[in-house]
Amino acid sequence: MSNEEGTVTAVDTLVKIIRDEIEYARMCNQIKSQLDYQTGMVEAKREGRAEGHAEKALEIARKMKNAGRPLSEIMEFTGLPRESIDR
């Protein structure tokens, strides 16, 4: 094999390696994007649940307040601070 043939073979090999690295980087970015999306969806669900629990606690607090229950009891059963109940 001549030097020129060796150089061509080396360049071809290098081009293949670079293409493989580019494909690998593309796949990693795609996987990262999917994971970021899924993480965002999980966080959104958790926030939605937390908001739902807070709304339910406020609803219970209002009913207890309207029923004449003491503020200390409302705070104990709902876990809400006085400021939230007084609104």
C-alpha positions as CSV (number, residue, x, y, z in Angstrom):
1,M,0.0,0.0,0.0
2,S,1.4,3.4,-1.0
3,N,1.4,6.4,1.3
4,E,-1.4,8.0,-0.8
5,E,-3.5,4.9,-0.4
6,G,-2.8,4.8,3.3
7,T,-3.7,8.5,3.6
8,V,-7.0,7.9,1.7
9,T,-7.8,4.9,4.0
10,A,-7.0,7.0,7.1
11,V,-9.2,9.9,5.9
12,D,-12.1,7.5,5.1
13,T,-11.8,6.0,8.5
14,L,-11.7,9.4,10.2
15,V,-14.8,10.5,8.2
16,K,-16.6,7.4,9.3
17,I,-15.7,8.0,13.0
18,I,-16.8,11.6,12.7
19,R,-20.1,10.6,11.2
20,D,-20.6,8.1,14.0
21,E,-19.8,10.7,16.6
22,I,-22.3,13.1,15.0
23,E,-25.0,10.5,15.0
24,Y,-24.2,9.6,18.6
25,A,-24.5,13.3,19.6
26,R,-27.8,13.6,17.7
27,M,-29.2,10.5,19.5
28,C,-28.0,11.8,22.9
29,N,-29.7,15.1,22.2
30,Q,-32.9,13.4,21.2
31,I,-32.9,11.2,24.4
32,K,-32.2,14.3,26.5
33,S,-35.1,16.1,24.9
34,Q,-37.4,13.2,25.6
35,L,-36.3,13.0,29.2
36,D,-36.7,16.8,29.7
37,Y,-40.2,16.6,28.3
38,Q,-41.1,13.6,30.5
39,T,-39.7,15.3,33.6
40,G,-41.7,18.4,32.8
41,M,-44.9,16.4,32.5
42,V,-44.2,14.7,35.8
43,E,-43.6,18.0,37.5
44,A,-46.8,19.5,36.0
45,K,-48.8,16.5,37.3
46,R,-47.3,17.0,40.8
47,E,-48.0,20.7,40.8
48,G,-51.6,20.0,39.6
49,R,-52.1,17.5,42.4
50,A,-50.6,19.9,45.0
51,E,-52.9,22.7,43.7
52,G,-55.9,20.3,43.9
53,H,-55.0,19.3,47.5
54,A,-54.7,23.0,48.5
55,E,-58.0,23.8,46.9
56,K,-59.7,20.9,48.7
57,A,-58.2,22.0,52.0
58,L,-59.5,25.5,51.5
59,E,-62.9,24.2,50.6
60,I,-63.0,22.1,53.8
61,A,-61.8,25.1,55.8
62,R,-64.6,27.3,54.4
63,K,-67.2,24.7,55.3
64,M,-65.8,24.3,58.8
65,K,-65.7,28.1,59.3
66,N,-69.3,28.4,58.1
67,A,-70.2,25.7,60.5
68,G,-68.8,27.8,63.3
69,R,-65.7,25.6,64.1
70,P,-62.9,27.2,66.0
71,L,-60.0,28.5,64.0
72,S,-57.5,26.3,65.9
73,E,-59.5,23.2,64.9
74,I,-59.7,24.3,61.3
75,M,-56.0,24.8,61.2
76,E,-55.3,21.4,62.8
77,F,-57.6,19.5,60.5
78,T,-56.7,21.2,57.2
79,G,-53.0,22.0,57.9
80,L,-53.6,25.5,56.5
81,P,-52.1,28.7,58.1
82,R,-54.4,31.2,59.7
83,E,-53.9,33.7,56.8
84,S,-55.3,31.2,54.3
85,I,-58.3,30.5,56.4
86,D,-59.1,34.2,57.2
87,R,-59.4,35.1,53.5
